[in-house]
Amino acid sequence: MSTGAQDLLGGAVKASWRRFLETYEPLRPDLYRYCRHLTRSPWDAEDMTQETLARAFVTLGLMAEPPDNPRAWLFRVASNAWINRMRPRPEPPAFDEVPTASAEPRATREAAGTLIAQLSPQERAAVVLKDAFGFSLEETAEALSTTPGAIKAALHRGRAKLVAPQAEDVPPVHPRILDAFCDAFNARDLDRLTALLLDSTTLEYPGFKIEYGATAVRAGSLHGTLYGCPDHELVGPPRCEVRGHRGESILLWWSGAEVHAVVRVEVEGDRITQLRNYYHAPEVVSEVCRELGVPFRTHGYRPA
């Protein structure tokens, strides 16, 4: 494909995505809240929200007519994604190997972590749609592609299993490279920061953009965060801090007295391989910062 054709196709996709978001982005807070009820962490909820929006965008392009009720339809896309994700997929045994009972998949264990007994994906989705979002039996059945009678039975089973969630407070041992990253960040030393990245390191803003490679990360987000904001002259230079959250070490990027971004980090040896910056994920920033008891500011899903 020629460069001109690639540019034309890319422009058309971006234009279609922007039009899609004009209708569906206002529904994102409710979608995130639904995903958060189903999953066990803000990170999983944000991933599921992004997956749902991407699936909805593709599916909409295949439909003859747009849905009459975008909110209910979006919840249906999310419900289908959730149930498919949780559906067991046993792998065939190796040659001459006797199959044995396998351990429960980690994703299923975590999704059921707030329950005394495991709810099936359909039970959990039914309880959330009916009790948290006020869907009728008929609306819940439509969202889960089943009958009102099946939903009634799922609600009865699911409600009987629910218990209050248990608090998670496992202090993580964070890699030393995160301290080195914070030291370089707080010194506004781009050379030292870049030296902590692999050449292939990516920095992703979920649902917004991805920067590929250490050079792009340095020239883009790192330079912009450290030197690109005029407010820094008023509130002071940006600051980075390591915090433990739900058994994981994360970075808080401060501007003045408020956290403006929470960042997850993947490390390989003495280098950072991936940064996921939730600056444009206000629900995640709000939940994490409230749990940590720190002041924060959110900035919407995209630049104004």
N, C-alpha and C positions, 0 to 999 in steps of 0.2 A: 504494500500500500504506500502511495506517495506521501511525502510530508504534508502537502496541501490537503490531501484527503483525510489524513490523520487529524490535522488541525480542525478541519471542518466537522468531522465526526465528534471530536472532543468538545468543540463549542456547542454542537447540537445537544450532546448529553448534558453538559453543564446547564444549558438553558432550560432543558426539560426538568432537570433536578430542581432548579430554582422555582419553577412553576409548581412543581410537586410540593415543595416546602411551603409555598404560600398558603396552601390548604391544610397541610398536615402538621407543620411545625407548631401551630398553636395547640395541637392536641398532645404534644410531647410530654408536658408535665403529668397528665393522667396516664399516658402510656408508660412512662418511667415508673410511676407509682404502682401500676399493675405488675410490671416486670419485677419490681422490688419485693412485692408480696410473694411472688413465685420463687424468686432466687434467694440466696442466702447472704449476699453482700452487695454493696453499692456498685462494685466493679462489675459483677456478673449482671446486675440490672442494667447498667449502662451498655454493656456489650449486647445484651438481648434487645434493648431499645434500638440500637444501631442496626442490628440484624433485622429486626422487624421493619424498620423504615426502608432498608435496602430491598427486602423481599416485597414490601408493598409497592415500591417504585417499579420493580420489574413486573410484578403481577398486574399492576394497573395498565401497563403498556400492552398486555395481552387481552384485556377485557374489552368487550364491545361497547359497554356503557360504564361510566364511573358509578361507584356505589351510591345509593340514596342516602345512607347514613355513614359518613366517613369515620366517625368515632367508633361505632359498633364494628365496622368492617376492619378497622385497624386492630381492634382487640381480637378479632377472629384470626387475623394473620399472626398476631403474637401468640395466641392460644395454640394454633397449629404448630408454630415453631417450637413452643415449649414442649408439647406432647411428643413431637418427633425427636426432640433432643433427649427426652427422658425415656423413650422407648428402648427396651433392652435390645442389644444387637450382639448376640453370642457369636464368638468366632468359631469356625469349624476346628475340631481337634486335629493335631498333627498326625501324620501317618503312624499307625500302630500305637497311638497314644489313647489311653482309656480316659474318656471325659469324666471330670469330677466337678463337684459343686464349686463354682468360682466365688471369690469375694465380691461383695456388692460394689458396683462402680462408684468411684469417688464422687462424680457429679451428682449421682442419685443420693448418696449419703449426705452430701452437703445440702442438697435441696430439701431433704427431710430432717435437717438438723434441729429444727424447732418443734418437732413432733415426737410424742411418746411412741407411737407406731407410725409406720410409713404410710403416708397418703399416696395414692396413685396420682400421676399427673392430672388426670381428669378430675379427681376429687378435689385436689388443691385449687385448680383453676376455677372449678364450680363454686367453691366456698368464697374465693376472692371476688369473683364477678357478682355473686348474689349478695354477699354480706358487706363487702367493702365498697362496691360500686353501684349497688342498688339495681342491678339488672333483674328483670322479671325471669320467671322460669323459661318462658319462650325465647327471650333474648339470649339467655345463657345457653340454651340448647342450640340456638343458631350459631353462636360464637364457637361452640365446641363441636359443631357438626353432629349433633345427636338429637334425642327426643326429650321433651319435658319430663317424661316418666323416668328416663335414665338419669337426668339431672337431679330429680327429687331423691332418687336412691343414692346418688353420689354425695349429695348434701348431707343426707342422714348419716352415711358412713364417715364422711370427712369431719363433720362437726363433733362426732363422738371421739375422734382421735386428737383433736387440737389441745395443746397445752401452751402455757406462756413460754416465750423463748428464753433460753438460758444465756446469761451474759458471757461474752468471750473476753478473756483478759490474759492472753498469753504473751508475755514480753518477748519480742524478737531480739535476736542477736544480729545487729546490722553489720554488713561488710564494711571494712575500713575504707574502701574506695568511696563510700558515700560521705564519710567525714572529709576525705580529700576533695571531693566534688564541692561540698559546702564551703570549705576553706577557699578554694579557687573562685567560686561564685561570689562569695562575700568580699573577696579582694578585687573582683571585677577583672580577673585575669583570664582572658580568652585563650591564651596559649596553653596555660595549665589545664583549663577545662577541656580543650580539644585533645590534649595528650591523654586524657582519661577515657576517650572514646575510641572504639574500633573504627576503621575506615568505613565499615558497612553499617555502623550504628544508625538507627532510625529514631526520629522523634515524631510521635503521632498525636494529633488532636482528634480524638474519636469523633467521627462524623463530620469533620471539617477539612483537615489536610494532613499530609504526611511529608516529612522532610527525610530524604534518603541520603545517607552518608555523612561522615563527620564534617566535611566542608560545608554542606548545605545546612546542617544543624548549627554550626558556628555562625555562618553568615545570616541565618534566618532567626530562629527563636532565641539563641543565646545572646547574640548581638542586640536584637530588639528588646529583650527583657532587661539587659544590663545598661544599655545606652539609648534605646529608642523612644523612651517614654518621657515627655516633658514634665510630667507630674513628679518625677524623681527629684527635680530641683526643689520642689515644695515639701515633699514628705520624707526626703532622704533616699539613699541608694537602696536598691532591692536587696533582699536578704534570703538566704536559703537555710533550712533547718531540717534535720532528720528527726522523725517521730515514729514511734511504734503504733500501729493501728491494726487491730484484729490479727495479731500475730505476724504482721508484715511491716518491714521498714519502708516508709514512704518519705518523700520530700515535700515540705511546705515552702512555697515561694511567697515571701512577704513583700508588700510595698507599704512602707510606713508602718502603721500599727495594725494592719489587716492582712490576712492571707488572701491572695488573689488567685492562686492555683495550687492544686494538689497534684503530685506527680508520682506515678509508679515507675520503678526502675528494675530492669533485668540486668544481671551482672554475670560475666564469665571471666573467672580468674580476677585479674587486676584491671579489667576494662568494663565499661558500660556498653551493653549491646542494644538496649532499647529504653527509650523514655516515652511514657504515655502521659501527656499533659491534659488535665481535665479543666482547663481554664474556661472552655466553652461547654461545660457540662454543669450547669448551676445546681441541679439536684444532687449530684455527687459532691460538689464542693460544700454545699449546705450540710448534708448529712455527716460527712467526715469531720468537718470543722466543729459542728455541734457536739459530736461524740468526743472530740479532743478538747472541747471547751476553749476554743480560740476564736477571736473575732475574724470576720471574713467579709469579702465583697464578691458578688457574682457579676458576670458580664454578658449574660445571654448566650445564645447558641452560635452566633456569628457576629463579626464586627458590624456595628451599626452602619 
